[in-house]
Amino acid sequence: MSDSSKLIADNRRARHDYHLLDRVEAGLQLTGTEVKSLRASGAQLGQAYAEIRDGEAWLVGASIAEYAQGNLRNHRPERDRKLLLHRREIDSLAGKVGEKGLTLVPTRLYFKDGRVKVELALARGKERIDKRRDLAERDARRQIERALKSRR
């Protein structure tokens, strides 16, 4: 991330559950109370995914907490939010998602130059054995780091 970016939420679960292939940055169509809530870091991407409906891209399942100082016009935390992408990007993603086993998963939500952006990854689901292998590799790396650190 560059200097003008501020991370709001990171979807670490996506790296555990999916093989992440291509990544694309998209804008989000939000209300004022949603942006204010995001400035207070009130977002979760754990169960979120993106889908293409009627030629438009939507972020589904992302939770943005209600704004504490909001009024009756406050937003619903679980509503679907429109993703802002160019037509050719939407068409390209729709074609790739049409392939077997691919899905669009949000990996990061962040501010970039004052605007809210979401990083979407084209992803393929991992098998259980792949998840176990990744955990074993991570543990092995930690043990190697500990051994090297204790030698110094």
C-alpha positions in Angstrom: 0.0 0.0 0.0 1.2 3.5 -0.7 1.6 6.4 1.7 -1.9 7.8 0.9 -3.7 4.6 1.8 -5.2 3.6 5.2 -6.3 0.1 5.8 -9.8 -0.3 7.2 -10.3 -4.1 7.2 -8.3 -7.1 6.0 -9.8 -10.4 5.1 -7.2 -12.9 6.4 -9.7 -15.7 6.2 -9.7 -15.4 2.4 -6.0 -16.3 2.2 -6.7 -19.3 4.4 -9.8 -20.6 2.4 -8.9 -19.7 -1.2 -6.0 -19.7 -3.7 -6.0 -16.0 -4.7 -5.3 -15.5 -8.4 -5.9 -12.0 -10.0 -6.6 -8.9 -8.0 -8.5 -5.8 -9.0 -9.3 -2.5 -7.2 -12.9 -1.3 -7.1 -14.6 1.7 -5.6 -17.7 1.4 -3.4 -20.9 3.3 -3.6 -21.6 4.3 0.0 -23.8 6.6 2.1 -22.4 9.3 4.4 -22.9 7.4 7.6 -21.1 4.4 6.1 -18.0 6.5 5.3 -18.1 8.0 8.8 -18.4 4.5 10.4 -15.5 3.3 8.2 -13.3 6.2 9.4 -13.8 4.7 12.9 -12.7 1.3 11.5 -16.1 -0.4 11.8 -16.1 -3.0 9.1 -15.8 -6.8 8.7 -15.2 -8.7 5.5 -15.1 -12.3 6.9 -18.3 -13.6 5.2 -18.2 -11.2 2.2 -18.1 -12.0 -1.5 -18.7 -10.1 -4.7 -21.1 -11.1 -7.5 -22.1 -9.8 -10.9 -25.9 -9.2 -11.2 -27.5 -7.7 -14.3 -24.2 -6.3 -15.6 -23.3 -4.7 -12.3 -20.9 -5.8 -9.6 -22.1 -6.0 -6.0 -20.4 -6.5 -2.6 -22.5 -8.9 -0.6 -22.2 -9.8 3.1 -19.8 -7.1 4.1 -20.7 -5.6 7.5 -20.2 -1.9 8.1 -21.3 -1.0 11.7 -24.0 1.6 12.2 -22.6 5.1 12.8 -22.9 5.8 16.5 -23.9 9.5 16.1 -26.3 8.6 13.2 -30.0 9.5 13.1 -33.1 7.7 11.7 -31.5 7.8 8.2 -28.6 5.6 9.4 -27.6 2.8 7.0 -28.3 -1.0 7.4 -25.1 -2.7 8.4 -25.5 -5.8 6.1 -26.9 -4.2 2.9 -25.5 -5.1 -0.5 -23.2 -2.3 -1.9 -22.6 -1.5 -5.5 -19.0 -1.8 -6.7 -17.7 0.8 -9.0 -15.8 -0.8 -11.9 -15.4 -0.1 -15.6 -17.6 -2.0 -18.0 -14.7 -3.9 -19.5 -13.5 -5.0 -16.0 -17.0 -6.2 -15.1 -17.3 -8.1 -18.3 -13.9 -9.7 -17.8 -14.6 -10.7 -14.2 -18.0 -12.1 -15.2 -16.3 -14.3 -17.8 -13.8 -15.5 -15.4 -16.3 -16.2 -12.6 -18.3 -18.2 -15.2 -15.4 -20.7 -15.2 -15.6 -23.6 -12.9 -14.8 -23.0 -9.3 -13.9 -19.3 -9.4 -15.4 -16.7 -7.1 -14.7 -13.0 -6.3 -13.5 -12.5 -2.7 -12.8 -9.1 -1.1 -9.3 -9.2 0.5 -8.9 -5.6 1.8 -11.0 -2.5 2.4 -9.0 0.8 2.6 -9.0 4.5 2.0 -7.0 5.7 -1.0 -6.8 9.4 -1.4 -9.9 9.9 0.7 -12.0 7.4 -1.2 -13.0 4.0 0.0 -11.6 1.1 -2.1 -12.0 -2.6 -2.0 -9.4 -5.1 -3.3 -11.2 -8.0 -5.0 -9.4 -11.3 -5.7 -10.4 -13.9 -8.2 -10.1 -17.0 -6.1 -10.4 -20.8 -6.2 -11.5 -22.6 -3.1 -8.8 -24.7 -1.2 -9.3 -28.3 -0.3 -9.0 -29.3 3.3 -5.6 -31.0 2.7 -4.3 -27.7 1.1 -5.2 -25.8 4.2 -3.4 -28.4 6.4 -0.3 -28.2 4.2 -0.3 -24.4 4.5 -0.6 -24.6 8.3 2.3 -27.1 8.4 4.5 -24.9 6.2 3.8 -21.9 8.3 4.6 -23.8 11.5 7.9 -25.1 10.0 8.9 -21.6 9.0 8.2 -20.4 12.5 10.4 -23.1 14.0 13.2 -22.4 11.6 13.0 -18.7 12.5 13.1 -19.5 16.2 16.1 -21.8 15.7 18.0 -19.1 13.8 17.1 -16.5 16.3 18.4 -18.6 19.2 21.7 -19.2 17.5 22.4 -15.5 17.2 
